[in-house]
Amino acid sequence: MCDDEHTNKGAWTKEEDDRLISYVKQHGEGCWRSLPKSAGLLRCGKSCRLRWINYLRPDLKRGNFTREEDDVIINLHTLLGNKWSLIAARLPGRTDNEIKNYWNTHIKRKLIGRGIDPQNHKPVTTKPPAAAAINAPREENPKTSFPASMQNDGVPMMAAMVGGAFRVVITGGAEELSSSSSSSGLSEEKELLLVPQINLELSISPPV
């Protein structure tokens, strides 16, 4: 077991590598549990297996991944997900651990940069909240009801600032003030455009 107190757990030395290479060349791979004792190594079988597969076997492919290898990894990940050993089986000379590290450090960023979700390989279409708020339609010319004291003889009115002037809308029961239809789209409403700074307060003097 790798937790055996009599085994080495640090970095491998050149002498240990040479012993492992010599033994595997002579006896082949396999029987990793008994290999350390047979090869004269104070290592556990798991450590020997990983050292051989990831660093020492002669068919290992060194160097950067090619564009073709990137495409193979992306296509296989679409089908298999994070099954690195199965993906490595389709890439001679590459290890599952090497492919996993390469995926996390390079390919994921590449896919995100293309607008693709690296988990499901689908385009990312959700807008960020900030962008959604910016693109949200804004209500123009909001209307505010006059308070009761500003109503004209009980006739309800609505008003809004338009181009620096008050637009007053009488919503029913009043004398027609304009022959044109309301630009607000309310067929029964009539509009009266007042100039800025006009005093809307009405005062009635008693008869003399």
C-alpha positions, 0 to 999 in steps of 0.5 A, spaced: 500 500 500 502 507 498 501 509 505 506 503 508 511 507 512 517 503 509 516 506 502 518 512 499 513 518 497 518 523 495 520 525 488 523 519 484 530 519 483 534 517 476 536 511 479 529 509 481 527 510 474 532 506 471 530 500 475 523 501 473 524 502 466 529 496 466 524 491 469 518 493 465 522 492 459 524 485 461 518 483 464 513 487 461 507 491 464 502 488 469 503 485 476 504 492 479 503 490 486 508 485 486 513 489 481 516 494 487 519 488 490 521 484 484 525 491 481 528 492 488 524 499 489 521 502 495 515 504 492 508 502 492 505 499 486 500 504 484 506 509 484 510 505 480 504 504 475 503 512 475 510 513 474 511 509 468 504 511 465 505 518 465 513 519 465 517 513 463 513 509 457 517 510 451 511 511 447 509 518 450 508 524 446 511 530 449 510 537 447 504 542 446 498 539 443 496 540 436 490 543 433 488 536 431 488 533 438 484 539 440 479 538 436 479 530 438 479 532 445 473 537 444 469 532 440 470 526 445 468 530 451 462 532 447 460 525 447 464 522 453 464 528 458 470 528 463 472 520 462 479 522 461 481 515 460 477 513 454 479 520 451 486 518 452 485 511 449 484 515 442 490 520 443 496 515 442 502 518 447 497 522 451 495 520 458 489 521 461 492 526 467 495 530 461 489 531 457 485 533 464 490 538 466 490 541 458 482 541 458 482 545 465 487 550 463 486 551 455 480 548 452 475 550 457 478 558 456 478 557 448 470 554 448 468 560 453 472 565 449 467 562 443 461 563 447 460 556 448 459 552 455 464 547 456 460 543 460 454 542 455 458 544 448 452 549 447 452 556 445 451 561 451 445 565 450 443 568 457 444 575 457 448 578 464 443 582 468 446 588 467 445 588 459 438 585 460 437 592 464 440 596 459 436 593 454 430 593 457 424 598 454 423 604 457 416 607 458 416 614 455 412 620 457 409 617 464 402 620 466 401 622 473 394 624 476 393 631 478 391 631 486 384 632 487 385 640 488 388 640 481 382 637 478 377 642 474 370 642 477 371 634 478 373 633 471 379 628 472 385 630 468 392 627 467 399 630 466 406 629 464 412 633 462 413 633 454 419 637 451 419 642 457 411 643 457 406 640 461 401 635 457 394 635 460 389 630 458 382 631 460 379 623 461 372 624 460 366 628 461 369 635 459 368 640 453 372 638 447 378 642 447 382 640 441 379 637 434 385 632 433 386 625 436 390 624 442 397 622 441 397 617 447 392 612 443 386 613 448 380 615 443 376 618 448 382 623 451 383 630 449 390 633 450 391 640 451 399 642 451 400 648 456 407 652 455 412 652 461 411 656 467 404 656 466 400 657 473 394 652 473 391 654 479 384 657 478 381 662 482 374 665 482 372 671 485 365 672 488 360 676 484 360 684 486 
